[in-house]
């Protein structure tokens, strides 16, 4: 499943300089893989807000890898570095829901 996300970049002085929509390709409790229309640098810190069902989850992440895609976009591998507890709880609830859905289909 894919979920919409918003990526915020910062300049060298720590000011917001760019905010662009993206979409998730994979989501886990430790990281996220995003499809983006713009490149970022490996090691760059980003703020990510992702819509998981009926909740918005925000966290700070570090770009682990950037890979060009065949359709002119970029695949970003991002490690979750800082996430506030209410957002971590929302992510856990999301994965509990996914697990329940999978079990009900079996």
VOVEXTOR-576626 format. One record per residue (C-alpha): residue number from 0; residue in three letters; x, y, z. Coordinates in nm, 2 decimals. Layout:
N
<site><seq>NUM</seq><type>ala</type><X>X</X><Y>Y</Y><Z>Z</Z></site>
...
//
This chain:
106
<site><seq>0</seq><type>unk</type><X>0.00</X><Y>0.00</Y><Z>0.00</Z></site>
<site><seq>1</seq><type>unk</type><X>0.11</X><Y>0.35</Y><Z>-0.07</Z></site>
<site><seq>2</seq><type>unk</type><X>0.04</X><Y>0.65</Y><Z>0.17</Z></site>
<site><seq>3</seq><type>unk</type><X>0.08</X><Y>1.02</Y><Z>0.10</Z></site>
<site><seq>4</seq><type>unk</type><X>0.37</X><Y>1.20</Y><Z>0.27</Z></site>
<site><seq>5</seq><type>unk</type><X>0.51</X><Y>1.55</Y><Z>0.29</Z></site>
<site><seq>6</seq><type>unk</type><X>0.88</X><Y>1.60</Y><Z>0.29</Z></site>
<site><seq>7</seq><type>unk</type><X>1.03</X><Y>1.92</Y><Z>0.45</Z></site>
<site><seq>8</seq><type>unk</type><X>1.40</X><Y>2.01</Y><Z>0.38</Z></site>
<site><seq>9</seq><type>unk</type><X>1.61</X><Y>2.26</Y><Z>0.57</Z></site>
<site><seq>10</seq><type>unk</type><X>1.89</X><Y>2.49</Y><Z>0.46</Z></site>
<site><seq>11</seq><type>unk</type><X>2.23</X><Y>2.50</Y><Z>0.62</Z></site>
<site><seq>12</seq><type>unk</type><X>2.10</X><Y>2.75</Y><Z>0.88</Z></site>
<site><seq>13</seq><type>unk</type><X>1.82</X><Y>2.52</Y><Z>0.98</Z></site>
<site><seq>14</seq><type>unk</type><X>1.54</X><Y>2.72</Y><Z>0.81</Z></site>
<site><seq>15</seq><type>unk</type><X>1.27</X><Y>2.54</Y><Z>0.61</Z></site>
<site><seq>16</seq><type>unk</type><X>1.36</X><Y>2.59</Y><Z>0.25</Z></site>
<site><seq>17</seq><type>unk</type><X>1.14</X><Y>2.34</Y><Z>0.06</Z></site>
<site><seq>18</seq><type>unk</type><X>0.83</X><Y>2.13</Y><Z>0.12</Z></site>
<site><seq>19</seq><type>unk</type><X>0.71</X><Y>1.87</Y><Z>-0.14</Z></site>
<site><seq>20</seq><type>unk</type><X>0.46</X><Y>1.59</Y><Z>-0.16</Z></site>
<site><seq>21</seq><type>unk</type><X>0.58</X><Y>1.23</Y><Z>-0.19</Z></site>
<site><seq>22</seq><type>unk</type><X>0.43</X><Y>0.89</Y><Z>-0.14</Z></site>
<site><seq>23</seq><type>unk</type><X>0.55</X><Y>0.60</Y><Z>0.07</Z></site>
<site><seq>24</seq><type>unk</type><X>0.65</X><Y>0.27</Y><Z>-0.09</Z></site>
<site><seq>25</seq><type>unk</type><X>0.73</X><Y>0.09</Y><Z>0.23</Z></site>
<site><seq>26</seq><type>unk</type><X>0.68</X><Y>0.19</Y><Z>0.60</Z></site>
<site><seq>27</seq><type>unk</type><X>0.82</X><Y>0.03</Y><Z>0.91</Z></site>
<site><seq>28</seq><type>unk</type><X>0.88</X><Y>0.13</Y><Z>1.27</Z></site>
<site><seq>29</seq><type>unk</type><X>1.24</X><Y>0.21</Y><Z>1.19</Z></site>
<site><seq>30</seq><type>unk</type><X>1.23</X><Y>0.36</Y><Z>0.85</Z></site>
<site><seq>31</seq><type>unk</type><X>1.04</X><Y>0.45</Y><Z>0.53</Z></site>
<site><seq>32</seq><type>unk</type><X>1.10</X><Y>0.42</Y><Z>0.16</Z></site>
<site><seq>33</seq><type>unk</type><X>0.95</X><Y>0.72</Y><Z>-0.03</Z></site>
<site><seq>34</seq><type>unk</type><X>0.90</X><Y>0.79</Y><Z>-0.40</Z></site>
<site><seq>35</seq><type>unk</type><X>0.98</X><Y>1.15</Y><Z>-0.46</Z></site>
<site><seq>36</seq><type>unk</type><X>1.00</X><Y>1.39</Y><Z>-0.76</Z></site>
<site><seq>37</seq><type>unk</type><X>1.30</X><Y>1.56</Y><Z>-0.63</Z></site>
<site><seq>38</seq><type>unk</type><X>1.65</X><Y>1.45</Y><Z>-0.52</Z></site>
<site><seq>39</seq><type>unk</type><X>1.80</X><Y>1.49</Y><Z>-0.18</Z></site>
<site><seq>40</seq><type>unk</type><X>2.15</X><Y>1.40</Y><Z>-0.05</Z></site>
<site><seq>41</seq><type>unk</type><X>2.24</X><Y>1.09</Y><Z>0.15</Z></site>
<site><seq>42</seq><type>unk</type><X>2.29</X><Y>1.20</Y><Z>0.51</Z></site>
<site><seq>43</seq><type>unk</type><X>2.04</X><Y>1.49</Y><Z>0.48</Z></site>
<site><seq>44</seq><type>unk</type><X>1.79</X><Y>1.53</Y><Z>0.77</Z></site>
<site><seq>45</seq><type>unk</type><X>1.43</X><Y>1.57</Y><Z>0.67</Z></site>
<site><seq>46</seq><type>unk</type><X>1.10</X><Y>1.62</Y><Z>0.84</Z></site>
<site><seq>47</seq><type>unk</type><X>0.84</X><Y>1.37</Y><Z>0.71</Z></site>
<site><seq>48</seq><type>unk</type><X>0.47</X><Y>1.38</Y><Z>0.77</Z></site>
<site><seq>49</seq><type>unk</type><X>0.28</X><Y>1.07</Y><Z>0.65</Z></site>
<site><seq>50</seq><type>unk</type><X>-0.09</X><Y>0.99</Y><Z>0.65</Z></site>
<site><seq>51</seq><type>unk</type><X>-0.15</X><Y>0.64</Y><Z>0.79</Z></site>
<site><seq>52</seq><type>unk</type><X>-0.52</X><Y>0.57</Y><Z>0.77</Z></site>
<site><seq>53</seq><type>unk</type><X>-0.68</X><Y>0.84</Y><Z>0.98</Z></site>
<site><seq>54</seq><type>unk</type><X>-0.37</X><Y>0.98</Y><Z>1.15</Z></site>
<site><seq>55</seq><type>unk</type><X>-0.09</X><Y>1.21</Y><Z>1.05</Z></site>
<site><seq>56</seq><type>unk</type><X>0.25</X><Y>1.09</Y><Z>1.18</Z></site>
<site><seq>57</seq><type>unk</type><X>0.54</X><Y>1.33</Y><Z>1.18</Z></site>
<site><seq>58</seq><type>unk</type><X>0.91</X><Y>1.24</Y><Z>1.25</Z></site>
<site><seq>59</seq><type>unk</type><X>1.26</X><Y>1.35</Y><Z>1.17</Z></site>
<site><seq>60</seq><type>unk</type><X>1.46</X><Y>1.11</Y><Z>0.95</Z></site>
<site><seq>61</seq><type>unk</type><X>1.80</X><Y>1.08</Y><Z>0.79</Z></site>
<site><seq>62</seq><type>unk</type><X>1.84</X><Y>0.99</Y><Z>0.42</Z></site>
<site><seq>63</seq><type>unk</type><X>2.02</X><Y>0.66</Y><Z>0.39</Z></site>
<site><seq>64</seq><type>unk</type><X>2.01</X><Y>0.62</Y><Z>0.02</Z></site>
<site><seq>65</seq><type>unk</type><X>1.88</X><Y>0.80</Y><Z>-0.30</Z></site>
<site><seq>66</seq><type>unk</type><X>1.82</X><Y>0.60</Y><Z>-0.61</Z></site>
<site><seq>67</seq><type>unk</type><X>1.69</X><Y>0.74</Y><Z>-0.95</Z></site>
<site><seq>68</seq><type>unk</type><X>1.38</X><Y>0.57</Y><Z>-1.07</Z></site>
<site><seq>69</seq><type>unk</type><X>1.30</X><Y>0.48</Y><Z>-1.43</Z></site>
<site><seq>70</seq><type>unk</type><X>1.01</X><Y>0.73</Y><Z>-1.44</Z></site>
<site><seq>71</seq><type>unk</type><X>1.23</X><Y>1.04</Y><Z>-1.36</Z></site>
<site><seq>72</seq><type>unk</type><X>1.16</X><Y>1.03</Y><Z>-0.99</Z></site>
<site><seq>73</seq><type>unk</type><X>1.37</X><Y>0.92</Y><Z>-0.69</Z></site>
<site><seq>74</seq><type>unk</type><X>1.35</X><Y>0.65</Y><Z>-0.44</Z></site>
<site><seq>75</seq><type>unk</type><X>1.45</X><Y>0.76</Y><Z>-0.09</Z></site>
<site><seq>76</seq><type>unk</type><X>1.55</X><Y>0.53</Y><Z>0.20</Z></site>
<site><seq>77</seq><type>unk</type><X>1.50</X><Y>0.72</Y><Z>0.52</Z></site>
<site><seq>78</seq><type>unk</type><X>1.58</X><Y>0.60</Y><Z>0.88</Z></site>
<site><seq>79</seq><type>unk</type><X>1.35</X><Y>0.73</Y><Z>1.15</Z></site>
<site><seq>80</seq><type>unk</type><X>1.57</X><Y>0.92</Y><Z>1.39</Z></site>
<site><seq>81</seq><type>unk</type><X>1.34</X><Y>1.12</Y><Z>1.61</Z></site>
<site><seq>82</seq><type>unk</type><X>0.97</X><Y>1.06</Y><Z>1.66</Z></site>
<site><seq>83</seq><type>unk</type><X>0.76</X><Y>1.18</Y><Z>1.95</Z></site>
<site><seq>84</seq><type>unk</type><X>0.58</X><Y>0.93</Y><Z>2.16</Z></site>
<site><seq>85</seq><type>unk</type><X>0.22</X><Y>1.00</Y><Z>2.04</Z></site>
<site><seq>86</seq><type>unk</type><X>0.34</X><Y>0.95</Y><Z>1.68</Z></site>
<site><seq>87</seq><type>unk</type><X>0.52</X><Y>0.63</Y><Z>1.77</Z></site>
<site><seq>88</seq><type>unk</type><X>0.19</X><Y>0.51</Y><Z>1.93</Z></site>
<site><seq>89</seq><type>unk</type><X>0.00</X><Y>0.60</Y><Z>1.62</Z></site>
<site><seq>90</seq><type>unk</type><X>0.24</X><Y>0.40</Y><Z>1.41</Z></site>
<site><seq>91</seq><type>unk</type><X>0.21</X><Y>0.10</Y><Z>1.64</Z></site>
<site><seq>92</seq><type>unk</type><X>-0.17</X><Y>0.12</Y><Z>1.62</Z></site>
<site><seq>93</seq><type>unk</type><X>-0.14</X><Y>0.13</Y><Z>1.24</Z></site>
<site><seq>94</seq><type>unk</type><X>0.07</X><Y>-0.18</Y><Z>1.23</Z></site>
<site><seq>95</seq><type>unk</type><X>-0.16</X><Y>-0.36</Y><Z>1.47</Z></site>
<site><seq>96</seq><type>unk</type><X>-0.45</X><Y>-0.28</Y><Z>1.23</Z></site>
<site><seq>97</seq><type>unk</type><X>-0.25</X><Y>-0.41</Y><Z>0.93</Z></site>
<site><seq>98</seq><type>unk</type><X>-0.18</X><Y>-0.73</Y><Z>1.13</Z></site>
<site><seq>99</seq><type>unk</type><X>-0.55</X><Y>-0.77</Y><Z>1.21</Z></site>
<site><seq>100</seq><type>unk</type><X>-0.65</X><Y>-0.72</Y><Z>0.85</Z></site>
<site><seq>101</seq><type>unk</type><X>-0.40</X><Y>-0.98</Y><Z>0.73</Z></site>
<site><seq>102</seq><type>unk</type><X>-0.51</X><Y>-1.23</Y><Z>0.99</Z></site>
<site><seq>103</seq><type>unk</type><X>-0.88</X><Y>-1.18</Y><Z>0.90</Z></site>
<site><seq>104</seq><type>unk</type><X>-0.80</X><Y>-1.26</Y><Z>0.53</Z></site>
<site><seq>105</seq><type>unk</type><X>-0.64</X><Y>-1.60</Y><Z>0.61</Z></site>
//
